[in-house]
Amino acid sequence: MKKTPVFLDSLVTDMLRLRAICPFSWRVFQFRPISCEPLIIQMNKCTDEEQIFDFIERNKAILSEKQVGCAFDMLWKLQKQKTSLLKNIEDVRDHPQFLTLRNLATNKFKLMNDDTLVNVLHITQRFAGESHDPLVEALVTEAWKRLERFDIKLLSEFSSCLADQRLYFSPLMGKIADIVHRNLETTQDLSSLSVLMVNISSLISRHFQQQLVNKTELLFDTIDSSEVNVATRITRFLRNIKYCYQPLLEKCNNIFLSNVDQLDLDSISKILRLYKLLHFNSFEFTMMAKKKLTEMIPLCNHPASFVKLFVTLGPIAGPEEKKQLKSTLLLMSEDLTGEQALAVLRAMEDMESRNSHLIKRVTSVLHKHLDSYKPLELLKITQALTFLRFQRKEFSAKLRELLLSHLKISFIPTEVSFLVYAISLLPSPHLDEVGISRIEAVLPQCDLNNLSSFATSVLRWIQYDHMYLDSITGKQLKLLQKLDHYGRQRLQHSNSLDLLWEELKSVRGNTFPESLLEETIATLQHFVDEINYINVVEIASFISNTDYLSTLLLDRIASVAVQQIEKIHPFTILAIILPFSTLNYDPPQRDEFFGTCVQHLNSYLGILDPLMLVYLGFSLATLQYFPEDLLKSIFNIEFLSRLDSQLEILSSSLSARVQFHLMELNRSICLECPEFQIPWFHDRFCQQYNKGIGVMNGAQQQIYKMLAEVLGGINCVKASVLTPYYHTVDFECILDKRKKPLPYGSHNTALGQLPEMPWEPNTEIVGSRLPPGAERIALEFLDSKSFCRNIPHMKGKFAMKKRHLEILGYRVIQISQFEWNSMALSTKDARMDYLRERIFGEVKSL
């Protein structure tokens, strides 16, 4: 047996004696040099990083995995209390004892419990200085091994760690999505679920998206009304999946409204941006946000905070606030960063602000940083400057050079498509051989959205060449043919409406080439039975934008609305009615369809967005459907006052469109439903609006000259006549009871000075009495925009105008562009005969 060394026996004996003599001293000796307190309590008493680092240095040999986790936690808590986050992070990261702490974590992470592991991962990412941090990678790998046992809260925190690394499409995020899917039925924690929904939204199916939406609706009432962050995440999820789901958005909006006093600039900015991307309008929230943001103007005196305020408040500000924002920004413009200058430029686009002085200052900053912008940012710059009509050769040349250089090395279809689109917006939108070959190389990988974008760019290119160079190259036409080929191929391979819609929902129907649009409608018709209450609103919106009349699709939309109206949110009714109004189509069950839709809306008339209600009333009026309750809810002082308030926060162009539709609705009711006794109150607006009428295109000038010949003189025809209620008639003439033209000035229908050639506008309002037996004739020239895209079927607002002119006593003759430019009317004599036949009912060849 091995003997104990003599010096060890002596040491033990001395220690036992000391313990017997002085128990207290023994205890002190036993825990020195640390303290008599547990280590975690000691750490919690630290008030700055240096104290924590001193503690780590003294105790690094005995720290457990739990204490290592506590040290990370304390460092991050202290960081969150600091004002300059970046500076403090660098100080901590560069400290020698932080490296010691990282080494301890590297050695002990396998011993950590799940909560500590994920928390250390989260904090390590905040302090990481490298894009590929070895400790982060080790922690992620360990967490992956334990994934199946994580509860939903821990799973949500881990998914956020992956999101911070932009791992949205990683197999690991896919595994998380699978776990969420398997456990969705038993999940009750909406706060954690909302985090997961945002993080997995990029890789889940449409069916799973709908399951998450349904689950969120089910759990929504379980959260507190103060949970702004949860509501924001739900809104962000809907934006990520491009689903403007009204019931959930309304619930989230109510939370925002009830907590508006607690929202800061960042929160308001985020909410308004999400609403814009979702095309969701909340008049109440926007007005409250405007009030709160306006109060912040004097408080934001730093470029970073003021730019965010400018970007958020600018598009909804009134004239005085906009003036104040612009003048303040001018003073700060030289201090803007490249990122801030781009944000300001895009806000000016939203504001429709063409303040030349401010644009010059902002573009000066942009020019300095132009080389540092990414391709998508260059597209945004190009779009904004095109809209703001900014032209400077040096800037445009540099922009074009950068776009082309990015195009030559890009291989991602979406990136190539928007680079080509940006180039097409610039002066001389040509592509060289390299650019064309780059497009051709990515075509097999393109979805319908990319192909539509390419087609728009190439058509713009062709239009430019035809206009300025009077030529169209074979390469352009060949490229269009290839786009058409791959588009048709893509459509023919679609095997369900859901999959097809994933590609179509980002496409505006009016950008499709004719042949591709025809194939798209045919494919939608193939899946017509799959249209239901979930997708009917989106399908209807797409058709509205195409101007393509498909009775099969519209009949299905009407049928779904009638049969499943209770499952359709009332605020989406406008989108369902719009294609019928635009395309001038009555479904077989017309009255039942419109009646069902309006009845579904009646109890919401008081809270419906004012803008939406005006558009709804106008759309129904176009279809000759006049629900009295809905119309009287519009034409009352309280509603019009709300509408005036909303007009103040809209862009000038949108505000003008809304006012014009209100005028058209007012006119339609006065003419078609006088029994409602709604007064006409748009004289001043119309007088202002019609100041600029009088420009005739080539075809109209040609018709004007021929009408003068046919009718026997220029004094027998008037151009650009204003009727009562301010419809504009292209040409007007009067025939007596013997079908003989009456010259203006010879009877009491004199309408003022006669126009002379070259054409001069005359905007006198007609309405005088005619001689007995005489008739007033309105001749209207209808271009291609007056008809559906696929057939010569007149669109809604042009059919409504014809009705109104007939009510005013006109015989209306509509001259279609298709007829006028047809082979049958290719000679002047044929056209003169055509006009005689339409006016007099006879043919007289010269």
C-alpha positions in Angstrom: 0.0 0.0 0.0 1.3 3.5 -1.0 2.2 5.7 2.0 0.8 9.2 2.3 3.6 11.8 2.1 4.7 13.3 5.4 4.1 16.9 4.3 0.4 16.1 3.4 -0.2 14.5 6.8 1.2 17.6 8.5 -1.0 19.9 6.3 -4.2 18.0 7.1 -3.4 18.0 10.8 -2.8 21.8 10.8 -6.1 22.5 8.9 -8.1 20.3 11.4 -6.7 22.2 14.3 -7.5 25.5 12.7 -11.1 24.4 12.0 -11.5 23.3 15.7 -10.2 26.6 17.1 -12.0 29.0 14.7 -14.9 27.6 12.8 -15.8 31.0 11.3 -12.2 31.6 10.0 -12.4 28.2 8.4 -15.4 29.1 6.4 -13.8 32.3 5.2 -10.6 30.5 4.3 -12.6 27.8 2.5 -14.3 30.3 0.0 -11.5 32.8 -0.5 -10.6 34.5 -2.8 -14.2 34.6 -4.2 -16.8 35.5 -1.6 -19.1 33.7 0.7 -22.0 34.4 -1.8 -22.9 32.1 -4.8 -21.2 33.2 -8.0 -24.4 34.0 -9.9 -25.5 36.4 -7.1 -22.1 38.1 -7.3 -22.5 38.5 -11.1 -25.9 40.0 -10.7 -24.5 42.7 -8.5 -22.1 43.9 -11.2 -22.9 47.3 -12.6 -20.6 47.5 -15.6 -18.7 45.3 -18.0 -15.3 45.8 -16.2 -16.7 44.3 -13.0 -18.0 41.3 -15.0 -14.7 40.8 -16.8 -12.8 41.1 -13.4 -15.1 38.4 -12.1 -14.5 36.1 -15.1 -10.7 36.6 -14.7 -10.8 35.6 -11.0 -13.1 32.6 -11.5 -12.6 31.3 -15.0 -11.2 28.0 -13.6 -14.4 27.1 -11.7 -17.2 28.7 -13.7 -20.0 26.2 -14.6 -21.9 26.1 -17.9 -24.9 27.9 -16.1 -22.6 30.6 -14.8 -21.1 31.1 -18.2 -24.6 31.6 -19.6 -25.3 34.1 -16.8 -22.1 36.1 -17.7 -23.3 36.4 -21.3 -26.7 37.4 -20.1 -25.4 40.1 -17.8 -23.2 41.5 -20.6 -26.1 41.8 -22.9 -28.4 43.4 -20.3 -25.8 46.1 -19.7 -25.5 46.7 -23.4 -29.2 47.2 -23.8 -29.1 50.0 -21.3 -26.5 51.9 -23.3 -27.2 54.6 -25.9 -24.5 53.9 -28.4 -25.0 50.2 -29.0 -22.4 49.7 -31.7 -19.5 51.3 -29.7 -20.2 49.3 -26.6 -20.4 46.1 -28.5 -17.0 46.7 -30.1 -15.5 47.5 -26.6 -16.9 44.2 -25.2 -15.9 42.1 -28.2 -12.3 43.4 -28.1 -11.9 42.8 -24.4 -9.4 39.9 -23.5 -11.8 38.4 -20.9 -14.6 38.3 -23.5 -12.4 35.9 -25.5 -12.0 33.9 -22.2 -15.7 33.8 -21.9 -16.1 32.6 -25.5 -13.6 29.8 -24.8 -15.4 28.8 -21.7 -18.7 28.6 -23.8 -16.9 26.6 -26.5 -15.8 24.0 -23.9 -19.1 23.8 -22.0 -21.9 24.4 -24.5 -22.7 20.6 -24.6 -23.4 20.8 -20.9 -25.8 23.8 -21.1 -29.5 23.3 -20.8 -31.7 24.2 -23.8 -32.7 27.6 -22.6 -29.1 28.6 -21.8 -27.8 27.2 -25.1 -30.2 29.3 -27.2 -29.8 32.4 -25.0 -26.0 32.2 -25.4 -26.4 31.8 -29.2 -28.6 34.8 -29.3 -26.1 37.0 -27.4 -23.1 35.6 -29.2 -24.6 36.7 -32.5 -25.1 40.2 -31.1 -21.4 40.4 -30.2 -20.1 38.5 -33.2 -17.7 40.5 -35.4 -17.3 37.9 -38.2 -19.8 36.6 -40.6 -18.8 33.0 -39.9 -18.3 32.8 -36.1 -17.1 29.4 -35.0 -18.9 29.6 -31.7 -22.1 30.5 -33.4 -21.8 27.6 -35.8 -21.1 25.2 -32.9 -24.1 26.5 -30.9 -26.4 26.2 -34.0 -25.2 22.7 -34.6 -25.9 21.7 -31.0 -29.3 23.3 -31.0 -30.2 21.4 -34.2 -29.5 18.1 -32.4 -31.9 19.1 -29.6 -34.6 20.7 -31.9 -37.3 18.1 -31.4 -37.4 18.7 -27.6 -37.6 22.5 -27.8 -40.9 23.9 -26.6 -42.6 26.5 -28.9 -41.1 29.5 -27.0 -37.6 28.2 -27.3 -38.2 27.2 -30.9 -39.3 30.7 -31.7 -36.2 32.2 -30.1 -33.9 29.8 -32.0 -35.7 30.5 -35.3 -35.0 34.2 -34.7 -31.3 33.4 -34.3 -31.4 31.7 -37.7 -33.3 34.7 -39.2 -30.6 37.0 -37.9 -28.2 35.0 -40.0 -30.5 35.2 -43.0 -31.0 31.4 -43.0 -34.7 31.7 -44.1 -34.3 29.0 -46.8 -32.0 26.7 -44.9 -32.8 23.0 -44.2 -32.8 23.9 -40.5 -35.5 26.5 -40.9 -37.4 23.9 -43.0 -37.1 21.5 -40.0 -38.5 24.1 -37.7 -41.4 24.7 -40.1 -42.1 21.0 -40.1 -42.2 20.9 -36.2 -44.5 23.9 -36.2 -46.8 22.1 -38.7 -46.9 18.9 -36.7 -47.6 20.7 -33.4 -49.9 23.4 -34.7 -53.1 21.9 -33.4 -51.9 21.9 -29.8 -50.1 25.3 -29.9 -51.7 27.9 -27.7 -48.9 30.6 -27.4 -49.7 33.1 -30.1 -46.8 35.4 -29.1 -44.2 32.6 -29.9 -46.2 31.3 -32.9 -46.2 34.8 -34.4 -42.4 34.9 -34.3 -42.2 31.5 -36.0 -44.7 32.5 -38.6 -42.6 35.4 -39.7 -39.4 33.4 -39.8 -40.7 30.4 -41.7 -43.0 32.3 -44.1 -40.6 32.1 -47.0 -40.7 28.4 -47.4 -44.2 27.2 -46.5 -47.0 26.1 -48.8 -50.1 28.1 -49.5 -52.1 25.5 -47.6 -49.9 25.8 -44.5 -50.1 29.6 -44.8 -53.9 29.3 -44.6 -53.6 27.0 -41.6 -51.5 29.5 -39.8 -53.9 32.3 -40.6 -56.8 30.2 -39.3 -54.9 29.3 -36.1 -54.0 33.0 -35.5 -57.6 34.0 -35.8 -58.5 31.3 -33.3 -55.9 32.4 -30.8 -56.1 36.2 -31.3 -58.5 36.9 -28.5 -56.2 35.1 -26.1 -53.6 37.9 -26.3 -53.7 41.2 -24.3 -54.9 44.3 -26.1 -51.5 45.9 -25.4 -49.6 43.3 -27.4 -48.4 45.6 -30.2 -45.4 43.5 -31.1 -47.6 40.4 -31.6 -50.0 42.4 -33.9 -47.0 43.8 -35.8 -45.5 40.4 -36.4 -48.9 39.0 -37.6 -49.2 41.9 -40.0 -45.6 41.3 -41.2 -46.4 37.6 -41.8 -49.4 38.6 -44.0 -47.2 40.9 -45.9 -44.5 38.2 -46.3 -47.1 35.8 -47.8 -48.7 38.7 -49.8 -52.1 38.1 -48.3 -54.3 41.1 -47.4 -56.5 39.1 -45.1 -59.0 41.7 -43.8 -60.3 40.0 -40.7 -56.8 39.6 -39.1 -55.7 43.0 -40.3 -58.7 44.7 -38.7 -57.9 42.9 -35.4 -54.3 44.0 -35.5 -55.4 47.5 -36.5 -57.6 47.7 -33.4 -54.6 46.9 -31.2 -52.6 49.6 -32.9 -55.4 52.1 -32.5 -55.8 51.4 -28.8 -52.1 51.8 -28.2 -51.3 54.7 -30.5 -50.1 56.8 -27.6 -47.4 54.3 -26.8 -46.1 53.9 -30.4 -42.8 55.6 -31.2 -41.5 56.7 -34.6 -40.0 53.3 -35.5 -43.3 51.5 -34.7 -45.5 53.9 -36.6 -43.1 53.8 -39.6 -43.1 50.0 -39.6 -46.9 49.7 -39.4 -47.6 52.2 -42.2 -45.0 50.6 -44.4 -46.6 47.2 -43.9 -50.1 48.7 -44.6 -48.8 50.2 -47.8 -47.3 46.9 -49.0 -50.5 45.1 -48.2 -52.7 47.7 -49.8 -54.6 47.9 -46.6 -56.2 51.3 -45.7 -57.0 52.4 -42.2 -58.2 56.0 -42.2 -58.4 56.2 -38.4 -54.9 54.9 -37.8 -53.4 57.1 -40.5 -55.0 60.2 -39.0 -53.8 59.3 -35.5 -50.3 58.6 -36.8 -50.3 61.9 -38.7 -51.2 63.8 -35.6 -48.5 62.0 -33.5 -45.8 62.3 -36.1 -46.5 66.0 -36.7 -45.9 66.6 -33.0 -42.4 65.0 -33.5 -41.2 67.5 -36.1 -39.6 69.9 -33.7 -38.1 67.0 -31.7 -36.2 65.4 -34.5 -33.0 67.4 -35.0 -30.6 64.6 -36.1 -30.5 63.6 -39.8 -31.1 59.9 -39.0 -34.3 60.5 -37.0 -35.5 63.3 -39.2 -35.1 61.3 -42.4 -37.2 58.5 -40.8 -39.8 61.1 -39.9 -39.8 62.7 -43.4 -40.2 59.2 -45.0 -43.1 58.3 -42.7 -45.0 61.6 -42.3 -44.3 63.1 -45.7 -46.7 61.0 -47.8 -49.6 61.6 -45.4 -48.8 65.2 -44.3 -50.9 68.2 -45.1 -49.5 71.2 -47.2 -48.1 73.1 -44.2 -46.4 70.0 -42.7 -44.9 69.1 -46.1 -43.5 72.6 -46.4 -42.0 72.4 -43.0 -40.5 68.9 -43.6 -38.9 70.0 -46.9 -37.4 73.2 -45.6 -35.9 71.4 -42.6 -34.5 68.6 -44.8 -32.9 71.2 -47.1 -30.8 72.4 -44.2 -29.7 68.9 -43.4 -29.3 67.6 -47.0 -25.4 67.9 -47.0 -25.2 65.6 -44.0 -27.3 62.8 -45.5 -25.8 59.3 -46.0 -26.3 57.4 -49.3 -28.9 55.3 -47.6 -30.8 58.3 -46.2 -30.7 60.1 -49.5 -32.3 57.1 -51.2 -35.0 56.9 -48.5 -35.8 60.7 -49.0 -36.0 60.3 -52.8 -38.5 57.4 -52.5 -40.5 59.4 -50.1 -40.6 62.4 -52.5 -41.9 60.0 -55.1 -44.7 58.9 -52.8 -45.4 62.6 -52.0 -45.4 63.5 -55.7 -43.1 66.3 -54.7 -41.1 67.8 -57.6 -39.3 70.4 -55.5 -36.4 71.0 -57.9 -34.1 72.5 -55.2 -34.5 69.5 -52.9 -34.3 67.0 -55.8 -31.0 68.6 -56.8 -29.6 68.4 -53.3 -30.6 64.8 -52.9 -29.4 63.6 -56.3 -26.0 65.3 -55.5 -25.7 63.0 -52.5 -26.9 60.0 -54.5 -24.3 60.7 -57.2 -21.5 60.5 -54.6 -22.6 57.1 -53.4 -23.9 55.7 -56.7 -21.1 53.1 -56.9 -22.1 51.6 -53.5 -25.8 50.9 -54.3 -27.0 47.4 -54.9 -28.9 46.5 -58.1 -32.4 46.7 -56.4 -31.5 50.2 -55.0 -30.4 51.4 -58.4 -33.8 50.3 -59.8 -35.5 52.3 -57.0 -33.4 55.4 -57.8 -34.2 55.0 -61.5 -38.0 54.6 -60.9 -38.1 57.6 -58.5 -36.2 59.9 -60.8 -38.2 58.9 -63.8 -41.4 59.7 -61.9 -40.1 63.0 -60.6 -39.0 63.9 -64.2 -35.4 64.5 -63.2 -33.1 64.7 -66.2 -29.4 65.1 -66.0 -27.2 63.5 -68.7 -24.2 62.9 -66.5 -26.3 61.2 -63.8 -28.3 59.1 -66.3 -25.1 58.0 -68.1 -23.5 56.9 -64.8 -26.7 55.1 -63.7 -26.9 53.3 -67.1 -23.2 52.3 -66.8 -23.7 50.8 -63.4 -26.9 49.0 -64.3 -25.2 47.4 -67.4 -22.1 46.4 -65.3 -24.4 44.6 -62.8 -26.4 43.0 -65.6 -23.3 41.5 -67.2 -22.4 39.6 -64.0 -25.9 38.8 -62.8 -27.3 35.3 -63.1 -30.4 35.5 -60.8 -33.6 35.8 -62.9 -35.4 38.3 -60.7 -32.3 40.5 -60.5 -31.7 40.4 -64.3 -35.4 41.3 -64.8 -35.3 44.4 -62.7 -31.9 45.5 -64.0 -33.3 45.3 -67.6 -36.5 47.1 -66.4 -34.4 49.9 -64.9 -32.4 50.3 -68.1 -35.6 50.5 -70.1 -36.7 53.6 -68.1 -33.6 55.5 -69.0 -33.1 57.6 -72.1 -31.9 55.5 -75.0 -33.0 52.2 -73.4 -30.9 49.9 -75.7 -29.2 46.7 -74.7 -26.1 45.4 -76.4 -25.4 41.8 -77.4 -24.2 41.0 -73.9 -27.3 42.3 -72.3 -29.6 40.4 -74.7 -27.6 37.2 -74.1 -28.0 37.7 -70.4 -31.7 37.8 -70.7 -31.8 34.7 -73.0 -29.6 32.8 -70.5 -32.0 33.2 -67.6 -35.3 32.7 -69.5 -35.7 29.0 -68.7 -35.5 29.8 -65.0 -38.0 32.7 -65.1 -41.4 32.7 -63.5 -44.4 34.6 -65.0 -43.6 37.7 -63.0 -40.0 37.8 -64.4 -41.3 37.1 -67.9 -43.9 39.9 -67.6 -41.2 42.3 -66.5 -39.0 41.4 -69.4 -41.9 41.8 -71.9 -42.7 45.3 -70.5 -39.0 46.3 -70.9 -38.7 44.9 -74.5 -41.9 46.5 -75.6 -40.7 49.9 -74.2 -37.5 49.4 -76.1 -39.4 48.6 -79.3 -41.6 51.7 -78.8 -38.6 53.9 -78.3 -36.8 52.6 -81.4 -40.0 53.0 -83.5 -40.5 56.5 -82.3 -37.0 57.9 -82.4 -35.2 55.6 -84.9 -38.1 54.6 -87.0 -37.0 51.0 -86.9 -37.5 47.7 -85.0 -34.7 45.2 -85.0 -35.3 41.5 -85.6 -33.5 40.8 -82.3 -36.2 42.6 -80.3 -39.0 40.6 -82.0 -37.1 37.4 -81.6 -36.7 38.1 -77.9 -40.4 38.7 -77.6 -41.1 35.4 -79.3 -38.9 33.6 -76.8 -40.6 35.3 -73.9 -43.9 34.2 -75.3 -42.6 30.6 -75.7 -41.4 30.3 -72.1 -44.5 32.0 -70.7 -46.8 29.6 -72.5 -44.6 26.7 -71.4 -44.8 27.9 -67.8 -48.6 28.2 -68.0 -49.1 24.8 -69.6 -47.1 23.1 -66.8 -49.3 24.6 -64.1 -51.3 21.8 -62.4 -53.3 23.8 -59.8 -54.7 27.3 -59.3 -52.7 27.7 -56.1 -49.4 27.1 -57.8 -50.3 29.3 -60.7 -51.4 32.0 -58.4 -48.1 32.0 -56.5 -46.6 33.4 -59.7 -49.5 35.6 -60.9 -50.2 37.4 -57.6 -47.3 39.8 -58.1 -48.1 40.5 -61.8 -50.2 43.4 -62.9 -52.4 42.1 -65.7 -52.1 45.2 -67.8 -48.3 44.5 -68.3 -48.8 41.1 -70.0 -48.3 40.9 -73.8 -51.5 40.0 -75.7 -50.6 36.4 -76.5 -49.4 35.6 -73.0 -52.4 37.2 -71.4 -54.7 35.2 -73.6 -52.9 32.0 -72.5 -53.1 33.1 -68.9 -56.8 33.6 -69.0 -57.2 30.2 -70.7 -55.2 28.6 -67.9 -57.4 30.4 -65.2 -60.5 29.2 -67.0 -59.1 25.6 -66.9 -58.9 25.9 -63.1 -62.3 27.8 -62.8 -63.7 25.3 -60.4 -60.9 25.9 -58.0 -62.0 29.6 -57.5 -63.4 29.8 -54.0 -64.0 32.3 -51.2 -60.3 32.2 -50.3 -58.9 33.3 -53.7 -61.9 35.0 -55.3 -60.8 38.5 -54.3 -57.3 38.1 -55.7 -58.6 36.6 -59.0 -61.2 39.4 -59.3 -58.5 42.1 -58.8 -56.2 40.5 -61.4 -59.0 40.4 -64.0 -59.8 44.1 -63.3 -56.3 45.0 -64.2 -56.2 42.9 -67.4 -59.2 44.6 -69.2 -59.8 41.1 -70.6 -63.5 40.0 -70.6 -63.9 36.3 -69.7 -67.5 35.6 -69.0 -66.7 32.2 -67.7 -64.4 33.6 -64.9 -66.8 36.4 -64.1 -69.7 34.1 -63.8 -67.7 31.9 -61.4 -66.7 34.9 -59.3 -70.4 36.0 -59.1 -71.5 32.4 -58.2 -68.9 32.1 -55.4 -69.9 35.5 -54.0 -73.6 34.5 -53.9 -73.0 31.1 -52.4 -70.2 31.9 -50.0 -70.8 35.5 -49.1 -70.6 34.9 -45.3 -67.0 33.7 -45.7 -66.0 36.8 -47.6 -64.9 39.9 -45.6 -67.2 42.9 -46.3 -64.3 45.2 -46.9 -63.2 43.1 -50.0 -66.6 43.5 -51.8 -65.3 46.4 -53.9 -62.6 44.2 -55.4 -65.2 41.5 -56.3 -67.5 44.1 -58.0 -64.8 46.0 -59.8 -64.2 43.7 -62.8 -67.9 43.7 -63.6 -68.0 47.5 -63.4 -64.8 47.9 -65.4 -65.7 45.4 -68.1 -69.4 46.4 -68.3 -70.6 42.8 -67.6 -73.8 41.6 -66.0 -73.7 38.0 -64.8 -76.8 35.8 -65.3 -77.8 36.3 -61.6 -77.2 40.0 -61.8 -79.7 41.3 -59.2 -79.0 38.5 -56.8 -75.2 39.0 -57.0 -75.3 42.8 -56.5 -78.0 42.5 -53.9 -76.1 39.9 -51.9 -72.9 42.0 -52.0 -74.6 45.2 -50.9 -76.6 43.5 -48.2 -73.3 42.0 -46.8 -72.0 45.6 -46.6 -74.9 47.4 -45.1 -74.0 47.0 -41.4 -70.5 48.3 -42.1 -71.3 51.5 -44.0 -70.5 53.7 -41.0 -67.0 52.3 -40.6 -66.0 51.6 -44.2 -63.0 53.6 -45.4 -64.4 56.8 -47.1 -62.3 56.3 -50.2 -63.5 52.7 -50.6 -67.1 53.7 -50.2 -66.8 56.3 -53.0 -65.2 53.8 -55.3 -67.9 51.2 -54.4 -70.7 53.6 -55.1 -69.2 54.7 -58.4 -68.6 51.0 -59.5 -72.2 50.1 -58.8 -73.5 53.2 -60.6 -71.5 52.2 -63.6 -73.5 49.0 -63.6 -76.8 50.9 -63.2 -77.2 49.6 -59.6 -78.2 52.2 -57.1 -78.7 50.9 -53.5 -80.3 53.9 -51.7 -78.9 53.2 -48.2 -75.4 53.0 -49.5 -75.7 56.2 -51.6 -77.3 58.2 -48.8 -74.5 57.1 -46.5 -72.1 58.9 -48.9 -74.1 62.0 -49.7 -74.4 63.4 -46.2 -72.4 66.1 -44.3 -70.8 63.8 -41.8 -69.4 61.4 -44.5 -68.2 64.2 -46.8 -66.4 65.8 -43.8 -64.6 62.5 -43.2 -63.8 62.2 -46.9 -62.3 65.8 -46.9 -60.0 64.8 -44.0 -58.9 61.7 -45.9 -58.2 63.7 -49.0 -55.7 65.7 -47.1 -53.5 62.6 -46.5 -53.7 61.3 -50.0 -51.2 62.1 -52.8 -52.5 64.8 -55.1 -53.1 62.4 -58.0 -55.1 59.9 -55.9 -57.0 62.8 -54.2 -58.0 64.1 -57.6 -59.1 60.6 -58.8 -61.3 60.2 -55.7 -62.9 63.7 -56.1 -63.5 62.9 -59.8 -65.2 59.6 -59.0 -67.4 61.4 -56.4 -68.4 63.9 -59.0 -69.2 61.1 -61.5 -71.3 59.3 -58.9 -73.1 62.6 -58.0 -73.8 63.1 -61.7 -75.0 59.6 -62.3 -77.5 59.8 -59.4 -78.8 63.2 -60.5 -79.4 61.9 -64.1 -80.5 58.3 -63.4 -82.1 58.5 -60.0 -83.6 62.0 -59.5 -86.1 60.5 -57.1 -83.3 60.2 -54.5 -83.3 64.0 -54.4 -79.5 64.2 -54.0 -78.4 67.7 -55.1 -75.7 68.4 -57.7 -72.8 70.2 -56.0 -69.9 69.8 -58.4 -70.2 72.9 -60.6 -67.1 74.6 -59.2 -65.0 71.4 -59.3 -66.0 70.7 -62.9 -65.3 74.2 -64.1 -61.8 73.9 -62.5 -61.3 70.4 -63.9 -62.4 71.3 -67.5 -60.2 74.3 -67.9 -57.7 72.3 -69.9 -59.9 70.5 -72.4 -59.5 71.0 -76.1 -56.6 68.9 -77.4 -57.6 66.7 -80.3 -55.6 63.7 -81.5 -55.0 63.1 -85.2 -58.0 60.9 -85.8 -60.3 63.4 -84.1 -59.0 66.3 -86.2 -59.5 64.2 -89.3 -63.1 63.4 -88.3 -63.7 67.1 -87.5 -62.8 68.1 -91.0 -64.9 65.4 -92.6 -67.9 66.2 -90.4 -67.7 69.8 -91.6 -67.9 68.6 -95.2 -70.6 66.1 -94.6 -72.8 68.6 -92.7 -72.3 71.4 -95.1 -69.9 73.7 -93.3 -67.8 74.2 -90.3 -70.6 76.2 -88.7 -72.7 73.1 -88.5 -70.5 71.1 -86.2 -69.0 72.0 -82.8 -66.1 70.3 -81.1 -65.4 69.7 -77.4 -68.9 70.6 -76.1 -69.7 70.5 -72.4 -73.2 69.2 -71.6 -75.2 69.9 -68.4 -73.4 68.0 -65.6 -70.2 68.5 -67.5 -69.8 65.5 -69.8 -67.5 66.4 -72.7 -68.8 65.5 -76.2 -66.2 65.2 -78.9 -68.5 66.6 -81.7 -72.0 67.9 -81.7 -74.4 68.7 -84.5 -78.1 69.4 -84.8 -80.5 68.1 -87.4 -84.0 69.6 -88.0 -87.1 67.5 -88.5 -86.2 67.0 -92.2 -82.7 65.7 -91.2 -81.1 68.9 -92.4 -78.1 70.2 -90.4 -78.7 73.4 -88.6 -75.9 75.9 -88.5 -75.0 77.3 -85.1 -76.0 80.9 -84.6 -79.2 80.7 -86.6 -81.4 79.7 -83.7 -81.5 79.8 -79.9 -79.0 77.0 -79.5 -76.1 79.3 -80.2 -73.2 78.2 -78.0 -70.7 81.0 -78.4 -67.8 81.6 -80.7 -67.4 79.0 -83.4 -64.1 77.1 -83.5 -62.0 77.8 -86.4 -59.2 75.8 -88.1 -56.7 75.2 -86.7 -58.9 73.8 -83.9 -59.9 76.1 -81.0 -61.7 74.7 -78.0 -65.2 75.8 -77.1 -66.5 74.8 -73.7 -69.9 76.4 -73.6 -72.5 74.3 -71.8 -75.4 73.1 -74.0 -78.9 72.8 -72.8 -81.0 75.3 -74.8 -84.2 74.2 -76.3 -84.3 72.9 -79.9 -86.7 73.8 -82.7 -89.7 71.4 -82.9 -88.7 68.0 -84.3 -85.0 68.7 -84.2 -82.5 66.4 -82.7 -79.1 66.9 -81.0 -76.4 64.4 -82.0 -73.3 63.6 -80.1 -70.5 62.0 -82.0 -67.8 60.2 -79.9 -64.6 58.8 -81.1 -63.6 55.7 -79.0 -60.0 54.6 -79.0 -58.8 51.2 -77.9 -58.9 52.1 -74.2 -62.7 52.3 -74.5 -63.0 48.6 -75.1 -62.1 45.3 -73.5 -58.7 44.0 -74.5 -59.9 40.8 -76.3 -63.1 41.8 -77.9 -64.8 45.1 -79.1 -67.0 45.3 -76.0 -67.4 48.8 -74.6 -66.1 49.2 -71.0 -68.3 50.4 -68.2 -67.6 54.1 -67.9 -68.0 54.6 -71.6 -71.3 52.8 -71.6 -72.4 55.0 -68.7 -71.5 58.1 -70.6 -73.7 57.0 -73.5 -76.6 56.4 -71.1 -76.2 59.9 -69.7 -76.0 61.6 -73.0 -79.2 59.9 -74.1 -80.9 61.0 -70.9 -79.8 64.6 -71.8 -81.5 64.3 -75.1 -78.7 63.3 -77.5 -78.7 60.7 -80.2 -75.3 59.2 -79.6 -73.1 58.0 -82.4 -69.9 56.2 -81.2 -67.2 55.8 -83.8 -64.9 52.9 -82.9 -61.2 53.2 -83.6 -61.4 49.6 -85.0 -64.0 50.6 -87.5 -62.4 53.9 -88.5 -59.0 52.3 -89.1 -60.4 49.2 -90.8 -59.8 48.2 -94.4 -63.4 48.9 -95.2 -62.8 52.6 -94.3 -59.3 52.9 -95.8 -60.3 55.7 -98.2 -61.7 59.2 -97.6 -64.8 58.5 -99.7 -65.6 55.4 -97.6 -65.2 57.3 -94.4 -67.4 60.1 -95.7 -70.1 57.6 -96.6 -69.7 56.0 -93.2 -70.4 59.3 -91.5 -73.4 60.1 -93.7 -74.9 56.7 -93.0 -74.4 57.1 -89.2 -75.8 60.7 -89.1 -78.5 60.6 -91.8 -79.1 56.9 -92.2 -78.2 57.0 -95.9 -75.1 56.6 -98.1 -74.1 59.3 -100.5 -70.9 58.7 -102.3 -69.3 61.8 -103.8 
